[in-house]
Amino acid sequence: MNLSQIRYPVATRSTANSLEWRRYTFDVAPNLTKPEIRRMIEKSFDVQVISVNTHLRPRKRRGMARGGGSCPQWKRAIVTLQEGDRIPLTADL
């Protein structure tokens, strides 16, 4: 279990709006389970996680010579924190 399996925090308009409810969105490796994601977030950011929701993003098709290809698939995790906890979203993750 290492932190490199958490790819990066997702920064979109809808994820910025969900910060009011202490929900943070991360792209993680597809082989991680919810308990593993919970342990990684709690250990690395020293916060208390209430719930973890996950879903697989659809693969993006890429046009290539002689057939097609696709980008690697990543899992998206939405983590809800206990009231009073927060994760600093800076470039050093």
N, C-alpha and C positions, 0 to 999 in steps of 0.2 A: 504494500500500500504506500504509494508515494504521491506527492502533490502534483507531479507532472501529468497525471491522468486527468486532472482538472485543467481543461484547455484554456479557457479565459472566461471572464464575466461577460454577459451579453448586454450591450448598451443600445437599446432602441427606445422609441418613445413610449411604448407600452410597458417595457420593463422599468423605465424611469418612473412612470405613474404608480407601479406596484411597490415602489420603495416606501411609499406612505404606509403600507400595510406590512412592512418588514419582510417583503418577499424579494429574494435575490435570485437571479437566473444565471446559470453557468452552463457552458458546453463541457461535457465530460466524456470519457471513453465509454463506448457502448457495452463493455463487459462489466462495468461497475454495477453493484446492486444498491438499493436504497440505504441499507445499514452501512455499507462501506462509504457511500457519499456522506452520510451523516457524521460518521467518525472522522473523516478527513476534514470536513468543514469545521467541526467542533475543535479538533486538535490544532489545526493550523491557524484559525482566527480567534480562538478562545471565546466562543459564543455558545449559547444553548439553542439547539435546533428543535423546533416543535414538530415540523413535518417536512417530508421530501416528496415531491411529485416529479415524475419523469415521463418523457415521451421521446420516441425516435423521430428525428427529422427526416423527411423524404430525401432520397438521393437526387443530386442534380446531375443531369445528363450533360456530357461534354462531347462535342463533335470531334472526332479524330479520323485520321486517314485509315481506311480499311476497317470500317465498323465504328462502333462507338465506345464510349467509356463512361465512367461515372466517378465522381469525387468520393472520398472516404466518408462513411456515415458516422455521425456523432450523435450522442444522446444529449438531450437538453434536460437539466435538472432545475426545478424551481424550489428553493429552500426558504421556509418560513422560520423566522427567528423569534425567540422569546422577547417580550416587551422590554425595552431598555438596551438590548444588544444591537450592534450594527457592525457592518463590515466596511472598512475603508476601501473604496473603489479607486485605486490609483494604478499607475502604469507598472508598478513593481510586482505584480502578481505573477 
